[in-house]
Amino acid sequence: MGDPALPFELRLTLRAGTVYYFVHRGLFSAEPHYFVVANPTPLTDSVLLLAVASSQVEKIRARRRGMPNATLVTVEPAAYAPFTKPTLIDCNMVFELPRSELVAKFGARELKFHPDLPSDIVRLVQAGILASPRVDMAHKKIIDPNYTPPP
């Protein structure tokens, strides 16, 4: 199953909740960030949808003031050991990563793997993406093909 162009290690580990650590050109920072795979079926979807995590909790909260609370998912280190301080996953900004770019980063060793995010937190991230007025409908449909916006 899945894309045969995907290296075995990626096929084995790629699922909702997979956490990668890398530099993404869509961020205004040259520093690597943690990215969470949000789509439920990333092996068969055309692109990966990634939510970014940041330990700059207050800065992100201030930037997202006015957004629904569900769109900011706080993760404590006790819930996810790779995060050494409280971390916020901003569900208002979803990055699209083509599979080819993931493969290129993997091949160039520009990608670090971390343990999967617990499934209850992944569900909060997915719900946060669906609740965000800033995420486009195409991305919401990848998260939940049956999604319809509230009236």
NORTA-V384491 format. One record per residue. RES is the residue in one small letter. SS is DSSP state (H for helix, E for strand, - for the rest). PHI is phi in whole degrees, 0 to 359 (NA if undefined). D_CENTER is the distance of its C-alpha to the mean C-alpha in Angstrom with 2 decimals. Layout:
{{RES:SS:PHI:D_CENTER} {RES:SS:PHI:D_CENTER}}
//
This chain:
{{m:-:NA:22.19} {g:-:88:19.42} {d:-:280:19.88} {p:-:296:22.82} {a:-:285:21.77} {l:-:282:18.86} {p:-:304:20.30} {f:H:308:21.13} {e:H:298:18.93} {l:H:288:15.77} {r:H:300:17.15} {l:H:288:17.84} {t:H:251:14.50} {l:-:278:11.93} {r:-:200:10.83} {a:-:302:8.49} {g:-:98:7.52} {t:-:298:8.19} {v:E:244:7.52} {y:E:245:8.77} {y:E:235:10.74} {f:E:196:12.12} {v:-:273:13.54} {h:-:243:12.07} {r:-:296:14.93} {g:-:280:13.27} {l:-:262:13.44} {f:-:273:16.98} {s:-:232:16.91} {a:-:273:18.16} {e:-:276:16.65} {p:-:291:13.79} {h:E:229:10.62} {y:E:275:8.18} {f:E:235:4.72} {v:E:252:2.96} {v:E:289:4.05} {a:-:260:4.75} {n:-:289:8.12} {p:-:294:11.01} {t:-:231:12.91} {p:-:294:11.16} {l:-:290:14.54} {t:-:248:16.40} {d:-:287:14.26} {s:-:290:15.29} {v:E:222:11.96} {l:E:264:8.41} {l:E:255:5.98} {l:E:240:2.94} {a:E:257:2.74} {v:E:264:5.44} {a:E:250:7.79} {s:E:218:11.49} {s:-:274:14.75} {q:-:273:16.54} {v:H:303:16.42} {e:H:294:19.58} {k:H:297:18.87} {i:H:292:15.63} {r:H:302:17.59} {a:H:295:20.44} {r:H:294:18.53} {r:-:256:17.11} {r:-:306:20.48} {g:-:97:21.40} {m:-:276:18.02} {p:-:304:17.96} {n:H:305:17.43} {a:H:297:14.99} {t:H:276:12.44} {l:E:240:12.33} {v:E:258:11.42} {t:E:272:13.52} {v:E:236:13.29} {e:-:274:16.66} {p:-:304:17.54} {a:-:295:19.62} {a:-:271:16.71} {y:-:208:14.67} {a:-:304:17.09} {p:-:299:15.15} {f:-:274:14.63} {t:-:272:18.25} {k:-:215:18.23} {p:-:309:16.73} {t:E:227:13.20} {l:E:248:11.53} {i:E:259:7.98} {d:E:271:8.82} {c:E:276:8.07} {n:E:273:10.74} {m:E:231:9.15} {v:E:249:6.89} {f:E:263:7.44} {e:E:264:9.27} {l:E:234:10.07} {p:E:298:13.33} {r:H:305:14.10} {s:H:298:17.02} {e:H:289:15.15} {l:H:299:13.19} {v:H:298:16.70} {a:H:297:18.30} {k:H:297:16.17} {f:H:298:16.87} {g:H:297:20.52} {a:-:273:20.90} {r:-:59:19.53} {e:-:259:17.06} {l:-:229:14.21} {k:E:250:14.29} {f:E:266:13.21} {h:E:228:12.79} {p:-:303:13.52} {d:-:298:11.20} {l:-:291:10.06} {p:-:304:12.96} {s:H:299:12.93} {d:H:294:14.17} {i:H:287:11.25} {v:H:300:8.84} {r:H:297:11.47} {l:H:295:11.45} {v:H:296:7.86} {q:H:297:8.95} {a:H:296:12.25} {g:H:296:11.11} {i:H:296:9.71} {l:H:295:13.06} {a:H:278:14.98} {s:-:282:14.02} {p:-:287:16.95} {r:-:267:15.11} {v:-:270:12.77} {d:-:286:15.03} {m:H:300:16.51} {a:H:300:15.59} {h:H:290:11.83} {k:H:297:12.93} {k:H:292:15.26} {i:H:289:12.75} {i:H:292:11.11} {d:-:216:14.77} {p:-:302:17.61} {n:-:265:20.07} {y:-:297:18.51} {t:-:229:21.24} {p:-:294:21.12} {p:-:295:23.30} {p:-:294:26.81}}
//
